[in-house]
């Protein structure tokens, strides 16, 4: 991989999500399982970080999480490489009168040394697999310690190398989807709105190992391990009783082996030493 390749891949991902930014909230705001995922991530964070802290959000999208945490008393600096997403975020901030507590900046998470607002922060946060768009996650992780206060926290929501629900799609004949995370060390082709880019998958051990010098593991839980992933469209609406049953079991088993390792995502938090 050439030195320019990671930036090219990020630019392709940026183009894909910029194309979708205008309709992003309309498409996903009413999705029951996406709402469940957001609730889980937010509850995970709020049990570890006190309101009134400073948050650096990576790949902030249209600002749904930034506005949520601002309403809880946090100050949020929301970053993204997608100009379309950042425009949507700014419009939301103005609409809700949150200019004093939500700021934004176009910045790649692989170039955080160029960040204008360097904090320091109490939390670095990245939701819903934004970091899976880079093959240079080690570079991203290495920049965290200098941006955090002592005792500061990192919370990342990442796609692992194996997903139970995804693999079970083999029984529906969806072989390409079922096995796309297998043998993916050099990335797998993904696409949004007709734009193709590479997606990389990372085990929790990868993150723990690369942050072990400066961070202690605080928590690890699977997300959409027993509850189906949101790309199994309409499951919660078509099968409400089954959905409620599965959410109860996932809430019980989310931190247990093997469930914390086999979800569509995992939530990992680490505390700066």
C-alpha positions as CSV (number, residue, x, y, z in Angstrom):
1,X,0.0,0.0,0.0
2,X,1.5,3.3,-1.0
3,X,1.6,6.3,1.4
4,X,-1.2,8.0,-0.5
5,X,-3.5,4.9,-0.5
6,X,-5.0,5.4,3.0
7,X,-5.9,9.1,2.2
8,X,-7.4,8.0,-1.1
9,X,-9.6,5.4,0.7
10,X,-10.7,8.0,3.2
11,X,-11.6,10.4,0.4
12,X,-13.7,7.7,-1.3
13,X,-15.5,7.0,2.0
14,X,-16.0,10.8,2.5
15,X,-17.5,11.1,-0.9
16,X,-19.9,8.2,-0.2
17,X,-21.2,9.6,3.0
18,X,-21.3,13.2,1.7
19,X,-23.6,12.0,-1.0
20,X,-25.9,10.5,1.6
21,X,-25.7,13.3,4.2
22,X,-28.9,15.1,3.2
23,X,-31.0,12.0,3.6
24,X,-29.0,10.3,6.3
25,X,-31.2,11.2,9.3
26,X,-34.4,10.6,7.3
27,X,-33.2,7.1,6.4
28,X,-32.1,6.0,9.8
29,X,-33.8,8.1,12.5
30,X,-36.9,5.9,12.5
31,X,-35.0,2.5,12.5
32,X,-35.7,0.7,15.8
33,X,-32.5,-1.3,15.8
34,X,-30.3,1.8,15.1
35,X,-32.1,3.5,18.0
36,X,-31.3,0.5,20.1
37,X,-27.6,0.7,19.1
38,X,-27.4,4.4,19.9
39,X,-29.0,3.8,23.3
40,X,-26.5,1.1,24.1
41,X,-23.5,3.2,23.2
42,X,-24.7,6.2,25.0
43,X,-25.5,4.3,28.2
44,X,-22.1,2.7,28.1
45,X,-20.4,6.1,28.0
46,X,-22.6,7.8,30.6
47,X,-21.8,5.2,33.2
48,X,-18.1,6.1,32.9
49,X,-17.9,9.8,32.1
50,X,-19.3,12.7,34.2
51,X,-21.3,15.4,32.5
52,X,-19.6,18.8,31.9
53,X,-16.6,17.0,30.4
54,X,-14.9,17.7,27.1
55,X,-15.5,15.2,24.2
56,X,-13.6,14.9,21.0
57,X,-15.8,13.0,18.6
58,X,-14.3,11.3,15.5
59,X,-16.3,10.7,12.3
60,X,-19.2,12.6,13.9
61,X,-21.6,12.3,11.0
62,X,-24.6,14.6,11.1
63,X,-24.2,15.3,14.8
64,X,-26.8,13.1,16.4
65,X,-24.4,12.0,19.2
66,X,-22.8,15.4,19.5
67,X,-26.2,17.0,20.2
68,X,-27.2,14.3,22.6
69,X,-24.1,14.6,24.8
70,X,-24.3,18.4,24.6
71,X,-27.8,18.2,26.1
72,X,-26.2,16.2,29.0
73,X,-23.9,19.0,29.8
74,X,-20.8,18.0,27.8
75,X,-18.8,20.2,25.4
76,X,-18.3,18.4,22.2
77,X,-15.8,19.1,19.4
78,X,-17.2,17.1,16.5
79,X,-14.8,16.2,13.7
80,X,-15.3,14.5,10.3
81,X,-13.7,14.4,6.9
82,X,-17.1,14.5,5.2
83,X,-18.0,18.1,4.2
84,X,-21.6,17.1,3.7
85,X,-21.9,15.6,7.1
86,X,-20.3,18.6,8.7
87,X,-22.7,21.0,6.9
88,X,-25.7,19.0,8.3
89,X,-24.1,19.1,11.8
90,X,-23.7,22.9,11.7
91,X,-27.3,23.4,10.6
92,X,-28.5,21.2,13.5
93,X,-26.3,23.1,16.0
94,X,-27.7,26.4,14.9
95,X,-31.3,25.1,14.9
96,X,-30.9,23.9,18.5
97,X,-28.9,26.9,19.7
98,X,-26.0,24.7,20.7
99,X,-23.2,26.9,19.3
100,X,-21.6,27.4,22.7
101,X,-21.3,23.7,23.5
102,X,-20.8,22.0,20.1
103,X,-17.9,23.0,17.8
104,X,-16.8,21.3,14.7
105,X,-13.8,20.8,12.5
106,X,-13.0,19.0,9.2
107,X,-10.1,16.7,10.1
108,X,-9.1,13.2,9.3
109,X,-8.7,10.9,12.3
110,X,-5.4,9.7,10.7
111,X,-4.1,13.3,10.9
112,X,-5.1,14.3,14.4
113,X,-1.7,16.0,14.9
114,X,-3.2,18.7,12.6
115,X,-6.3,19.2,14.8
116,X,-6.7,22.9,15.6
117,X,-8.6,22.3,18.9
118,X,-6.3,19.8,20.7
119,X,-8.2,19.9,24.0
120,X,-7.2,18.2,26.2
121,X,-10.3,16.1,26.4
122,X,-12.0,13.8,28.9
123,X,-13.3,11.5,26.2
124,X,-12.4,10.5,22.6
125,X,-15.4,8.9,21.0
126,X,-16.0,7.2,17.7
127,X,-19.3,5.6,16.9
128,X,-20.6,3.0,14.4
129,X,-17.5,1.8,12.6
130,X,-16.1,5.1,11.3
131,X,-12.6,3.8,12.2
132,X,-13.1,0.7,10.1
133,X,-12.6,3.0,7.0
134,X,-8.8,3.1,7.6
135,X,-6.1,0.5,7.4
136,X,-4.0,2.8,9.6
137,X,-5.8,2.3,12.9
138,X,-2.5,2.0,14.7
139,X,-1.7,5.5,13.6
140,X,-5.0,6.8,14.9
141,X,-4.7,5.1,18.3
142,X,-1.1,6.4,18.8
143,X,-2.4,10.0,18.8
144,X,-5.0,9.5,21.6
145,X,-2.8,9.8,24.7
146,X,-1.6,13.4,23.9
147,X,-5.2,14.6,23.4
148,X,-6.6,13.3,26.7
149,X,-6.5,14.6,30.3
150,X,-5.1,12.2,32.9
151,X,-7.8,9.6,33.6
152,X,-9.4,10.5,30.3
153,X,-11.3,7.8,28.4
154,X,-11.5,6.4,24.9
155,X,-14.7,4.7,23.6
156,X,-14.8,3.2,20.2
157,X,-17.5,1.3,18.3
158,X,-15.8,-1.0,15.9
159,X,-16.6,-3.9,13.4
160,X,-14.8,-7.1,14.5
161,X,-13.4,-9.8,12.3
162,X,-16.4,-12.1,13.0
163,X,-20.1,-11.5,13.3
164,X,-22.4,-14.4,14.2
165,X,-25.5,-13.0,12.5
166,X,-23.6,-12.2,9.4
167,X,-22.1,-15.7,9.1
168,X,-25.5,-17.3,9.6
169,X,-26.6,-15.6,6.3
170,X,-24.8,-18.5,4.6
171,X,-28.0,-20.4,5.2
172,X,-29.9,-17.9,3.1
173,X,-27.4,-18.3,0.2
174,X,-25.8,-14.9,0.9
175,X,-22.3,-16.2,0.7
176,X,-20.6,-13.0,-0.2
177,X,-22.0,-11.2,2.9
178,X,-21.6,-14.2,5.2
179,X,-17.9,-14.5,4.5
180,X,-16.9,-10.9,3.9
181,X,-15.0,-10.5,7.2
182,X,-13.0,-13.7,6.6
183,X,-9.5,-13.2,5.3
184,X,-9.9,-9.4,5.4
185,X,-6.5,-8.4,6.7
186,X,-6.0,-6.2,3.6
187,X,-9.6,-4.8,3.7
188,X,-12.8,-5.7,2.0
189,X,-14.6,-3.7,-0.7
190,X,-17.6,-1.8,0.6
191,X,-19.9,0.7,-1.1
192,X,-22.4,3.4,-0.2
193,X,-24.4,5.3,-2.8
194,X,-22.4,3.6,-5.6
195,X,-19.0,4.8,-4.2
196,X,-16.6,2.0,-3.4
197,X,-14.0,2.0,-0.6
198,X,-12.1,-0.5,1.6
199,X,-13.4,-1.6,5.0
200,X,-11.0,-3.1,7.5
201,X,-12.0,-5.2,10.5
202,X,-10.2,-5.2,13.9
203,X,-10.4,-7.5,16.9
204,X,-10.6,-6.0,20.4
205,X,-7.1,-7.4,21.1
206,X,-5.7,-5.2,18.3
207,X,-6.9,-2.1,20.1
208,X,-5.9,-3.3,23.6
209,X,-2.4,-4.2,22.5
210,X,-1.7,-0.9,20.8
211,X,-3.0,1.2,23.7
212,X,-1.6,-1.0,26.5
213,X,1.3,1.4,27.2
214,X,-0.9,4.3,28.1
215,X,-4.4,2.9,28.8
216,X,-6.1,0.2,30.9
217,X,-9.2,-1.6,29.6
218,X,-12.3,-0.3,31.2
219,X,-15.1,-2.2,29.4
220,X,-15.9,-4.4,26.4
221,X,-19.3,-5.4,25.2
222,X,-20.8,-6.9,22.1
223,X,-23.4,-4.9,20.1
224,X,-25.9,-6.7,17.9
225,X,-24.7,-10.1,19.0
226,X,-28.2,-11.6,19.9
227,X,-30.2,-8.7,18.5
228,X,-30.0,-8.8,14.6
229,X,-27.9,-6.1,12.9
230,X,-29.8,-3.2,11.4
231,X,-29.2,-4.3,7.8
232,X,-31.7,-7.2,8.5
233,X,-34.3,-4.5,7.6
234,X,-37.6,-4.3,9.5
235,X,-36.9,-7.2,11.9
236,X,-38.0,-5.2,15.0
237,X,-41.2,-4.0,13.3
238,X,-42.1,-7.3,11.8
239,X,-41.3,-9.4,14.9
240,X,-41.8,-7.1,18.0
241,X,-42.1,-9.8,20.6
242,X,-39.0,-11.6,19.3
243,X,-37.1,-8.3,19.2
244,X,-38.0,-7.5,22.8
245,X,-37.0,-11.0,23.8
246,X,-33.6,-10.7,22.0
247,X,-32.8,-7.3,23.5
248,X,-33.4,-8.6,27.0
249,X,-30.9,-11.5,26.5
250,X,-28.4,-9.3,24.8
251,X,-28.5,-6.8,27.7
252,X,-27.8,-9.7,30.1
253,X,-25.0,-11.3,28.0
254,X,-23.3,-8.3,26.3
255,X,-20.2,-8.5,28.5
256,X,-20.0,-12.3,28.6
257,X,-17.9,-14.7,26.5
258,X,-18.4,-15.3,23.6
259,X,-21.1,-12.7,23.1
260,X,-18.8,-9.7,23.6
261,X,-16.7,-10.9,20.6
262,X,-19.3,-12.1,18.0
263,X,-21.5,-9.0,17.4
264,X,-21.9,-6.9,14.4
265,X,-19.9,-4.3,16.5
266,X,-18.2,-4.2,19.8
267,X,-18.0,-1.2,22.2
268,X,-14.6,-0.9,23.8
269,X,-13.5,1.7,26.4
270,X,-10.1,2.3,27.9
271,X,-8.9,4.7,30.6
272,X,-5.7,6.7,30.4
273,X,-3.2,5.7,33.1
